Amino acid sequence: RAEMNGLDFDHRVLGPWAKNPAFYVTVFPGRSDQPAREGHNAVGAVEIWSYTFPLSSADADRMASGIRAIPGLLEQAQKNLVGNGKDLWEFGTKSMRRQSADLEALSARVGETPGSLKSDIARARQSTDAFAVWLASQLASKKGSSGIGIEHYDWYLKHVQLVPHTWRDVVTLMERELGRAHAFLALEEKRNAAQPQQVPIGSAEEHTRRFSDAITEYMAFLRDREILTIKPWMEPALRAQVGRFNPGPREFFSEIDYRDPEIMRTHGYHWFDLARMTNEPHPSPIRRGPLLYNIFITKTEGHATGWEEMMMQAGMFDGRPRSRELIYVLLAQRAARALGDLRMHANEWALEEAAKRTAANTPRGWLRLDANLVRAEQHLYLQQPAYGTSYLVGKMQIEQIMAVRRRQLGDQFSISRFMDEFDAAGLIPAALVHWELTGEKPSFLPAR
């Protein structure tokens, strides 16, 4: 039902094919950490990360078939796009320019691969550049707001994301979390005043060593504290996502990562989720693949965010008290950006205002306005309502599930048992996880 409601909402309200130029971006160098890529995109994405280079002939042909579709798609897009939302148009134009740069990089990477791929990429880039020019030429005429409005947001929360709150409720919750994060950060800083400040990673060698050590320590913590049932594919899933050293300037999450790499490994529960989909497919064919319209995010994003604070409370950072501060820096950033999501869709803030306020409410100046992340996140949330709020709303829903199971099981409750049940439910909305694990149907869900 939620998926069908998502389809209905797309046609009644969002209409990304008509309102959102970024819908037509179909070249993606990096892998999403979600079961399906965030937001709305046209069918036929070229997921560059999924290929092994140098390309085999078969892979070159497969990639070329996706690349060749781009000129026709963008020609059709000029007929489809009739929206008047200024922010969606402006930032969609920037997304298309980024696709051009990605195609340029791809062309260099494929080298002299036999076949038509090189020329197909050149034509795709040419059409992408022309489309970006056309979008820019139309921008001055786009005067409207891009948010969906509070009434539509309320309907979407209840009927698509299966969240038991209204827009106003979520504003209150996010403001509360923002205040809590800043207050608890101040208390942690006071407690740790005699502790040395954390020094960011400063070299490629240190990056390799500390990230490797962080994964080793994290997996040992999960195993030794009997928090998770450890599977052989878990550690490799984390090690595959370590990345490379970047001397700077750093974006927000690198400020966290380069001070304590273990923290974002907790958020990396996403990679456990994806590896489980491959190695232990869910017995239900419905849950085996990604649900439509990103309706899984209250579980995936909510749990990954909640897991950070849960692991802190379980003792992971007792020996590194300054790292506890970083958990509250993360929490503040999630709450601040969620308010951007909410206020943009209420048409109270334009995207630039949301970016400025999010940066201002994120501690330590680490979410920089002169960097890319703050606007990229707000652009995603403008395209995908309730994505920015899902991190903390889902976290709260999951904490409630844990509380109910503890009450039900009494002395038989354990974190490892809870997590076995939680993971076995699959990647479904948190409200449905609640129903399945507790036997208590959330009252806001429809009767049928």
Secondary structure as UniProt FT lines:
FT   HELIX           2..9
FT   HELIX           10..14
FT   HELIX           16..19
FT   HELIX           21..24
FT   STRAND          27..28
FT   STRAND          46..47
FT   HELIX           48..50
FT   HELIX           57..80
FT   HELIX           86..110
FT   TURN            111..112
FT   HELIX           117..138
FT   HELIX           139..141
FT   HELIX           150..159
FT   HELIX           167..191
FT   TURN            192..194
FT   HELIX           204..224
FT   TURN            225..226
FT   TURN            232..233
FT   HELIX           234..239
FT   TURN            240..241
FT   HELIX           252..257
FT   TURN            258..259
FT   HELIX           261..267
FT   HELIX           269..279
FT   HELIX           285..288
FT   HELIX           292..294
FT   TURN            295..296
FT   HELIX           297..313
FT   TURN            314..319
FT   HELIX           321..345
FT   TURN            346..347
FT   HELIX           351..361
FT   HELIX           363..365
FT   TURN            369..370
FT   HELIX           373..383
FT   TURN            385..386
FT   HELIX           387..409
FT   HELIX           410..412
FT   HELIX           415..424
FT   HELIX           430..438
FT   TURN            443..444
//
